[in-house]
């Protein structure tokens, strides 16, 4: 029998109440109020008594909970004092979900933020693989995860996060891809952002008095200074990246981008929009048109070029010329 998340949360609350030796024999009303307090932050009538009755019946039938009613104390208790809902075996669905979640966490466990959980993650995997009554078949035979290679700079995540939380200025050496000369930067850190398995710092450069983006793989000799900074009240991460694809932004204004695609690519874009501003404008003679409101960035150009002949840019003219020139340059190399 399938159980929704809120129902299972109630089972665990009921279980804790019944096992609470400091307050034995909880009544139906007390169980209901405990659930309401923990789930809704108030003991107002969000849950009815009949729901608690169904929960108790379900726990008895599906989880073999030895719940009994003590008439003398007008409350519930476990006839087996050693019983606990947490000790019940996991279902196949539970195990597969844990394995999938653990695989995802394992991709980042070597970074500084996750190292403290590495042992716990490994224990969860071992516990699930060894002790649960499920078919002994590894989920990796059915689900293949993307391999994330170690990227330099992830070791700075913890220190930068602390600087963001405490409004501390940070200083570091930075080697840009565009320059062969490394520079020392003093930055007011605002935000950490991940994009395509790389981490970036968004912060205000003291030298340029401007919010910039720094790739952590190009950061070295990072130190958190004792100097505090005051964050610009106008900064909003959502607004900063609102019209951007990827990690790059600019001071320029967004433009109206118009494209047309073939039928196959149109289905792909409808199922996974390129950007939240995407609007499908309709189909004409086998061509499907979409519009966007975006900054023209390097990442946008690379994505558009990646669709090849399945996509044609209709506007703006400047972007059309840029794509033409890039395509000519690529063609000239072969």
N, C-alpha and C positions, 0 to 999 in steps of 0.2 A: 504494500500500500504506500503510495507516495505521500510525503509529508512536506508541507511548505515551511519556509524558514521561520516565520513567526510562531508556528505551532511548535516546532522543535525548541525554540527559545523558551516557550512556556514550560515544556517538559523539563528542561534543565532547571528552571526556577522552582518548579514544584518539587523536583528531586532535592534541591538544596534545602528547601523549607522543611521537608519531611525528615531529612537527615540532621537538621539543626538541633543539637542536643541542648542548647541554651534555651530553646523555645519549642519543646516537643508538642506533638499532637496538634498541628495546625488545622484550623477549621477550613471549610470550603470558602468562607468569606475571606479568611486570612490569606489563603492561596491566591484567590482572585486579586486581592489588594496588592499582594507582593508582585504579581505579574504586571499589574497596571503601573505600579510605581517604577519598576525596572524598565518596562518597555515604553511607557508614555511620560514618566516623570511626575505622575500624579495618581492618586488612588480613586479618581472619579470613574464613573461607570463606562469604561471603554470595553470591558469584557463582561459577558453575562455568566451567571452560575452554571448554565447548561453547557457552556464551552468548557469550563473546568471539569464538569462531570464527564464529558466526552474525552478530555485529555487524560483523566485518571483511568478511564476504561481502555483507551488506546495504549497507555503505558503498561497496563496489566497484560493485555493481549499480545501486543507486538514486541514488547521489551521484557516480558516476564517479570515485571515489577511486582514484588510481593506486598502490594498496598492493601492495608486493612483499615477498618474504621473502629475506633475505640469509643464505645457509647458512653462509658463513664467519663472520659475526658472530652468527648464531643469533637474528636479530631482524628487525623490520619497518621499512620505509622507504617514502617516496614517490619513485617514479621521476621525477615532475615536482616539483622542489623549490619551485616557486611555488604549488603547490596548497594550499588551506586550506578546511576545511569551512565556515568563516564566510563564504566567498565564494560559496557555492552560492545559486541563486535561490530566492526565497520561493515557496511554493505559494499558490494562491488562498485556501485556508483561513487560511494564515499572514497574508496581506495583510489579509483582512477582519477577523481578530482584532486586528491592530495598529491598523487604522483605528478599530475600535470602542473599543479601550482609549484611543487618543489622543483621540477625541472626548470621552470621559469626563474625561480629564485636562485637556483644553482648557477645560472649564467652570470650573476652579479656577486656571488658570495666572496670572491677574491678582492672586491673593492673594499675600501676602508669602512664604508658605512655598513657593509654586510658581514665583515669578517667575524664580528662578535656573535653572529648567528650561524656560522658555518657548522659548528658541532651540532647545534640543534637541528639544522636542516638535514644533516647526514643521519642523525638519529631517527628523524621522522621517516626518511626513506627506508632505513633498515627495519624499523618497526612495522611498516606497512608491508614490506616485501616478505618478512619472516613470519609474522604472527597472525595474520588475518585469514579467515576461511574463504579465500577466493581462488579462482583458477590461477595456477602458477605460470602465468604468461606475462612477460614484461610489456608494459604499455608502449615501450619504444618500438615494438614490432608493428604497431598500428599508427603511432603518432611520431613524426620526426620534427624535432625542434631546430630552429636556426641556430647555428653555432656562432657564438659571440666571441671573437678574439679579444685578448686583453689589449686595451687601449691605454697608452701612456697618459698620465694626468689624473686618472680616477682616484689616485691616492690623496688628491687635494680636496675631495668632496667634503669630508668631515670638517676640515678646518674652515673652508669657505662657508659652509652652512652655519657654523658657529658665528662667523663674522657677520653674516646676514642677520642672524637672530639678535646679536648684541650691538649692531650698528657700529662695527669696528672697521677702520680703514685697513685695506690689505695692500701689500707691495709684492711685486714679483717680476722676474725677468720674462720677457715675451718674445718669441721668435715667430714673426709672421711668415706665412707662405709667400707673400709678395715681396719680402725684403730679406736680404742676406745678413742684415745687421740686426742683432737683438737689442731690445730696449728695456729699460726699467719702467714699470708702470705702477702708479699709485691709484687705486680704484676704490670707489664706494660700492660694495657688492649689493645688488638688488635681488638677483634671481639666478637660480640654477635651472638649466633647461636641457633635456636630452633630445637629440635628433639623430636618427639612424645609428643608434648604439654609440654615439659620442656625446660627451657632456660639454656644455658651454656655460660661461659666466656672462651675465648681462649686468653691467654696472656703469657708474659714471666715472669717466676718466678725469682726474684732477688737472692733468696737463691740457686736455682739449676741452674741458668743461662740457662734456657731451656724453650721452649714454651710448656705449659701444658693446660689442659682443666679442668675447675671447674664448677660443677653443682651449680646453684644459690640456690637450695633448701638446700644446705649445707653451705651457706655463712651467717655469722652474724657479727654484729658490723662493718659494712662497712663504711669506711671514705675515702674521696678523699683528698690526701695530696697536699701541695703546690709545691712539687718537680715535675719538668718536666722530661720526658724521651724522648729518640730518638728511634723511631721505626726502627727495623731491616729492611733494604731495601730489603733483600732477601725474607721476608715473603710475601706469597700470599695465601689468603684464598682458592682459587681454587686449587692451588698446594698442600696445606696442607691436603685437604680432597679428593684429586683427586682419590686416590686408596683405599678409605675407605668407608665402609657402616656404617652409624650411626655417632657417635660422637667421637669414639676412633681412635687414630692413634698411630704409634710407629716408632722407629728408624730403624726397620727392613725393608728389601726390599719386595716389592710386589711379589706374586707368581702366577704362572699359575694354576688357578683352573678349573677343568673339572668335569662336572656333567652329569648325564643322568636322564631323567624323563619319566613319562608316558604321554600319549597324552593330558589328561586334564590339567595337570600342565604345559606342554609345551605351550599350548594356553594362559594360564595365564601369563607366563613369556614373551611370544612374545607381548602380549598386554600391559604389564607393566614390563619392564625389571628390573631385580634385581639391575643392575648397568650399567652405561653408557658404560662400556667395554664389555658388553655381546655380544657374537657372536654365532649365531645358526650354528652348524656344520652339521646338517642333521639328518635323521631318519634311523634306521636300526632295523628290526624285532620288530617294535612297541616301540622302545626306542628312545628318542630324546636327542641329546647331545648339550650342551652349554659350552662355555669357557669364563673365566673372568681373569682379571689381577688385583689382590686385595691383600690388607693387611689382614692377618689372625687375626681378632679381635673378641672380645666377641660378639658384635652385629651380625657379620657374622655367627658365630657358632650357635647363637640362631635362626637366620632366617633359616638356613639349617636344624636344628633339628625340627623346626616348620613345615616343609613340610612332616615330618614323612617318611612313606614307599613310598611316591610318588616320592622321590628323592634319588639318590645314588651318592656318591662322588667317582670319578675315580682317581683323583689326586688333590693335592700332597699326598704322603704317610703319612706325619706327621699329616695332618689334618684328614685323614682317621682314624688313630690311636686315635686321640683326640676324634673324634665323637664316635668311638667304646667304649672307656673308659667311656665317659659321658653317653652313652646309657646303658651300664652295670650298672653304678651307679644308674641311674633312675630306671631300672628294679629291682634292689636289694631292693628298698624301698617298693615294692608291693608284 
